[in-house]
Amino acid sequence: MKSQLKRGTLELCVLSILWRGDCYGYEIVNRISDCMQITEGTVYPLLKRLKDNMLIDSYIVESQEGPPRKYYTITDMGRTVKEEQEAEWTSFSTAINKLLKGD
């Protein structure tokens, strides 16, 4: 169940991070890893899918500390999807919490 919950919420997590500001891939992985155990191999395919679906975009920034970094940014459509998913998550988690507490 744990992996299914992660898989189901990871897109919302990525969109929420990018909603707050542009990030490069490794930074996104680290931010999510602060909350749950994931691997880079989980996030990068998701970033590609989100970009293919036009929910995010990317651009390259030269780095003085190494190779250029690919930054990701949320699109207007991505903002809309994030808001929809967040509302669904809030409704779902409220219902589950009521059930667990016996309300």
C-alpha positions in Angstrom: 0.0 0.0 0.0 2.9 2.4 0.8 4.3 2.3 -2.7 0.8 2.8 -4.2 0.2 5.8 -2.0 3.6 7.3 -3.0 2.9 6.7 -6.7 -0.5 8.3 -6.4 0.7 11.4 -4.7 4.1 12.0 -6.3 2.8 14.0 -9.2 1.0 16.4 -6.8 4.2 16.6 -4.8 6.3 17.6 -7.8 3.7 20.1 -9.0 3.6 21.6 -5.5 7.3 22.0 -5.3 7.5 23.7 -8.7 4.5 25.9 -7.8 6.7 27.5 -5.2 9.6 28.0 -7.6 11.7 26.6 -10.4 14.0 23.7 -9.4 16.4 21.3 -11.0 15.8 17.5 -10.9 18.2 16.6 -8.1 16.7 19.4 -5.9 13.2 18.0 -6.5 14.4 14.6 -5.5 16.0 15.9 -2.3 12.9 17.9 -1.3 10.6 14.9 -1.7 13.1 12.7 0.0 12.8 14.9 3.1 9.2 13.7 3.4 9.3 10.2 2.0 11.7 7.6 0.7 12.0 7.8 -3.1 14.7 7.2 -5.7 15.9 9.4 -8.6 14.7 6.7 -10.9 11.1 7.4 -9.8 11.2 11.2 -10.2 12.9 11.6 -13.6 10.4 9.5 -15.6 7.6 11.5 -13.9 9.3 14.8 -14.9 9.4 13.6 -18.5 5.7 12.6 -18.4 4.7 15.9 -16.8 6.7 17.7 -19.5 5.1 15.6 -22.3 1.7 16.5 -20.9 2.6 20.2 -20.8 2.2 20.5 -17.1 5.8 21.6 -16.7 8.6 23.0 -18.9 12.3 23.0 -18.6 15.3 25.2 -19.4 19.1 24.9 -19.1 21.2 27.1 -16.8 24.9 27.2 -16.9 26.6 26.2 -13.6 29.9 27.5 -12.3 30.1 24.4 -10.1 29.8 21.8 -12.9 27.8 20.9 -15.9 24.7 22.9 -16.9 21.6 22.1 -14.9 18.1 21.5 -16.3 15.6 23.5 -14.4 11.9 22.7 -14.4 9.0 25.2 -14.1 5.3 24.7 -13.8 3.1 25.9 -16.7 -0.4 27.5 -16.4 -2.0 24.1 -17.2 0.2 22.6 -14.5 -1.0 25.1 -11.9 -4.6 24.3 -12.8 -3.9 20.5 -12.4 -2.1 21.1 -9.2 -5.0 23.0 -7.7 -7.5 20.3 -8.8 -5.3 17.5 -7.4 -4.8 19.4 -4.2 -8.6 19.8 -3.7 -9.1 16.1 -4.5 -6.3 15.1 -2.0 -7.8 17.4 0.8 -11.3 15.9 0.3 -9.9 12.3 0.2 -7.6 12.7 3.2 -10.4 14.4 5.2 -12.8 11.5 4.5 -10.1 8.8 5.3 -9.2 10.6 8.6 -12.9 10.7 9.6 -13.2 7.0 8.9 -10.1 6.2 10.8 -11.2 8.2 13.8 -14.7 6.6 13.8 -16.6 9.8 13.1 
